[in-house]
Amino acid sequence: MGESSQHGADSPPAFPKTRKSGDDMQKRTVSSSIKSPWVTESPGTKNLLLKNKEALRFLNELKNKWLIGS
């Protein structure tokens, strides 16, 4: 009886701990995958690539306008 109550008291705090560390691990892997250019499957890098394409397109348009205007 004493053991079961002790076990019951031990198990609930273990859940938030493991869950929290899991979230931290996810955050770490996501941030590291965004930094590493060879990872292409993560949504973060896809968004970055899209933003880079948009920025390049915008710069090219500016360059073309500048060349035409000059």
Buried (B, 14 or more C-beta within 10 A) or exposed (E): EEEEEEEEEEEEEEEEEEEEEEEEEEEEEBEEBBEEEEEEEBEBBEEBEEEEEEEEEEEEEEEEEEEEEE
